[in-house]
Amino acid sequence: MRVVAAMSGGVDSAVAAARMLDAGHEVVGVHLALSQSAATLRESARGCCTIEDAGDARRVADVLGIPFYVWDMAARFKRDVVDDFRAEYAAGRTPNPCLRCNEKIKFAALLDKALALGFDAVATGHYAQVVETDDGHGGVRRELHRAVDSAKDQSYVLGVLDEEQLARSFFPLGDTTKPRIREEAADRGFFIAKKPDSHDVCFIPDGDTRGWLTRELGAAPGDIVDTEGDVVGRHEGAFAYTVGQRRGLGLSRPAADGEPRYVVQVRPETNQVVVGAADLLGVNAITGDHARWCGPAPEGVVRVGAQVRAHGEEYAATAWAEGGRVEVRLQGRVRGVAPGQSVVLYDGTRVVGSASIATSRLERPSEAGAVHGDPAADEVRSVTAST
């Protein structure tokens, strides 16, 4: 196969490209220029896409003896990832830019261009696995699964990929741990074997999301209020806060009971941040929109595992699809579920799909209903049985 290897300049994508070459594919290395004003040097381990990174990727391609190109996707990245990130925070939501980048850039813009140029697939250094199974009709279905290395697993941020995109995607590192990847890079003579990993958010290299948002949106002073509506502090912009946040609140008045307070709601329409006790954060019901399925959509109410953070815990749940929306009912209460985050659904290690969290709430058993609230109900099936 003719394969485009997305090469960021890091150790993971370098080894991924090498493994695709070892597998007998015709490989071309491509570095995505995503910044409209790329720095010469990386400011920290958080940043990426600098001129230095492009140079590192090129040097690895030279070692492998493969063609190498830089594709300029800065305008598309700004529109679909950076501008979306800014707009989501301004609307009081907490987005995950990595999911948006995978959905809009790496497995849309990049894959589309690769296919248009006659390539068959794209390979990346993500830690996840694509497993081929019988589709029941004499063909093959490609499923997305968790990586072997649970500490590095990136299946959560790939939960936006559909079945057609998975059919054109390779993740060569999913069966290997990160320490072994670094050893392999050193064995192959890659000078980047010990290069630090980059971290979210790549376009905020200093890690100061609040400072970046303030520069982008401008200071907008407002009130921090408790659940009774009493003012307990001031902020410089409600956009800089997220549900579940405890640190950096700067409250002028402690709670009457002396317990810590958390952000329980962000109200962009009134520029208010609402704080309250930890108990108010516990939810067991999630409504998600912008549903994306890594295969057939589940039919009826199914048992799943639900994950709401990139490296968070997986919770037992039931879920059902309603057009482009998804309803998720967790067996227990989960704290700090913010609008704009993604909920990714699993069947064992397999990724079923994902949705952007629109709302979350605490439902009592009488509100949830026998079918939707009780995973033991006859109507609730396993995902495998329904697909």
Secondary structure, DSSP 8 states (H G I E B T S, - for coil): -EEEEE--SSHHHHHHHHHHHHTT-EEEEEEEE--TT--SS-SSSS----HHHHHHHHHHHHHHT--EEEEE-HHHHIIIIIHHHHHHHHTT----HHHHHIIIIIIIIHHHHHHHTT--EEE---S-EEEEEE-SSSSEEEEEE--S-TTT--TGGGTT--HHHHTTEE-TTTTS-HHHHHHHHHHTT-TTTT-----S-TT-TT--HHHHHHHHH----EEEEETTS-EEEEES-GGG--TT--TT---SS--TT----EEEEEETTTTEEEEE-GGGG-EEEEEEEEEEESSS---SSEEEEEE-STT--EEEEEEEEETTEEEEEEEEEES---TT-EEEEEETTEEEEEEEEEEEE---HHHH-HHHH-TTSTT-EEHHHH-
